[in-house]
Amino acid sequence: MQDNNRTFGIIQDVTSNSVCFALKCQIVYFIYMFAATKLLPGTNFKGFPDPKGKVLMYKINGLNTYLLTLILIIIGKTFFNFTLIPLIEYFWSFFIASNILAFVFSFILLIKGKISTHYKPHIQTWTPQLFNDWWFGSEQNPRILDVDIKMYFYEPSLIGLQIFLLSFAEYQYNTYSLLSTNMILFQVFWFMWLITHYIREDFMLSTWDIIAENFGFMLVWGDIVYLPYLYCIGGWYLGDFVQNSSGIYLLFITLLHFISLYMYRDSNWQKDRYRRQGDKAIIWNKKPQTLQNKLLISGWWGIGRHLNYTGEILVYFSIAMCGEFEAFNNYVLPLSLFCLLTHRATRDDKRCREKYGKLWQEYCSIAKFKIIPFIF
């Protein structure tokens, strides 16, 4: 077995010069992402009403930005000796730079919201209002040059994750002159997760973050620090994991991944389709069934209350299993999200119980479990 700490060994010390280098790279990257979001063709979608009934229009072109970025990386690697290895070598410098930018962006958003006619204070009485406006955001739908900033920040986040993932594949190939089957599956699994997001990116318009949340440090940090740096964590181990797992094991995790991904995406898409089309929606080749036209009980939503969370957690477990069971860090992502999503499911149940009353009790008698079938 190879030394699975070797990847960490190429990380360079953090210096002022390395952080400045990372900052310059990140600023160029964010400008490129903004230009792509603004200029590339896309499809206009009507958003969902916010709690006050306001509806906005959104240009969705994340798939074009994603594919363009992959093409540019391939061209750069093929013709210009472009490399992603500095992302590994200066990982902590990039991490620090991303945190710096999260603070900078959040303060810009704070000031923008304060001077904007769209200022919307987040009410939380036990902390100062200025802190609330910075942490939660002072504006719900900040826009710059007609680009919705909340939706825009998903692009450097998700595409940044893809770039980090590719850097680990490049590292393994440069170091060992091969790509292990496990590494290939790791890349394929994440690609499928990303591409299924982008082919239905308009689904994001129905999420709570877009409809109801302000945009401040909490979401900015989650977008540009938490997601790309935590979600790629399995690559640190797999970069030096060059032996191939057994065929049965690889078949198992492949089936687990695609079944879980289908559950995750299809359950979310079913709810989105019903919200958009109402009784005209088709769910599993049938018209939707509901309780008083308020709660969907067709498809996944008639089986469990949060099977989208179930599928998502299992997707991350299947990705972690690409590194087998020899490194705990592979499982930090699925275990942490299991805790977060089970807590969110409990909060969702409480909120829905208050909103729907006895109707929610009737729904729970149909969809009997939250996340884990027959257990929780």
C-alpha positions, 0 to 999 in steps of 0.5 A, a space after each residue: 500500500 502507498 503512503 497515504 500521507 504523501 499528498 499532505 507532504 506537498 503542501 507548502 508553508 503559509 506565507 504572506 506571499 502565498 496568501 497574496 498569490 491565492 488571493 490574486 487567483 481567487 479574485 481573477 476566478 470570481 471575476 471570470 465567474 461573474 463575467 460568465 454568469 452575466 454574458 453567457 446565454 441562458 434561460 429566463 425563469 420566474 422565481 417563486 413568491 417570497 413570504 411577501 408574494 414578490 416574484 423575481 426573474 432569474 437567468 439560469 446559465 450555470 451549465 454553460 459556465 460549468 462546461 466552459 470551465 471544463 473546456 478551458 481546463 482541458 485546453 489549458 492542460 493540452 496546449 499550455 501546460 496548465 496545472 491544478 497542482 498549486 491548489 494542493 500545494 497552497 491549499 491552506 493559503 487558498 483556504 485563508 484567502 477564501 475566508 478573507 474574501 468571505 469577510 470582504 464580500 459580506 461587508 460589501 453586501 452589508 453596506 450595499 443593503 444598508 444604503 439600498 431601498 431593498 434593505 430588509 433587516 433580519 430580526 433576531 432580538 438577542 444579538 445586535 441588529 448590525 451583527 444580524 445584518 452582517 451575519 444573515 444579510 441586509 438584503 434578500 435578493 442583492 443584484 449587481 448589473 442585473 446578476 442575482 448575487 445569491 444565485 451567482 455565488 453557487 457558481 464559484 462554489 460548485 465549480 470550485 469544488 470540481 476544480 479541486 477534485 480534478 487537482 487530486 486526479 492530476 496529482 495521482 496521475 503525475 505521481 504514479 502515472 495512473 488513475 486508480 479505478 477508485 479515483 475514476 469512480 470518485 471523479 465520476 460520482 462527483 461529476 454526476 452529482 454536479 451535472 444533475 444539479 446543472 441540468 435542473 439548476 432552476 430547481 434552486 429557485 424553489 429552495 428556502 435559501 433563495 425564497 426567504 433567506 437574506 444573503 450575508 456572511 453565513 451563506 457567503 461563507 457556506 458557498 465559498 469556504 464550507 462547500 468546496 473545501 469540505 466536499 473535496 476532502 476525500 481527494 486527500 486520501 484517494 490521491 495516494 490510494 492507487 490499488 483497486 478495490 474488488 469488483 464486487 465492492 466497486 459494483 456495490 458502491 456504484 449501484 449505491 451511488 446511482 440509486 441514492 442520486 436518483 432518490 435525491 434528485 428525483 424527490 426534489 424535482 417532484 416537489 419542484 414540479 408540483 409547485 410549478 405545475 400543480 395538478 398538471 404535474 406528472 409524478 411517477 406517471 400519475 397525477 399528483 395526490 395531495 392532502 387538501 391541495 397543500 401537502 404532496 403525498 405522491 412519489 417519494 413524498 408519500 413514502 417518507 417526509 425527507 427522502 431527499 435528505 436520505 438520498 443526499 446522505 447516501 450519495 456522500 457515503 457512496 463517494 466516501 466509500 471510494 476510499 474504502 474504510 481506511 481513513 476517517 477523513 473520507 467520512 467527515 462529509 457524510 457524517 457531518 451532513 447526517 447531523 445537519 440534515 437530521 437536525 434540519 428535518 426535525 426543525 422542518 417537522 416542527 415548522 410544518 406542525 405549527 403551520 398545518 396542524 392536524 393536516 400535518 399529523 395526517 401526513 405523518 401517518 402516511 409518510 411515517 418516517 423522517 429520514 431513516 426508513 422504519 427507524 427515524 
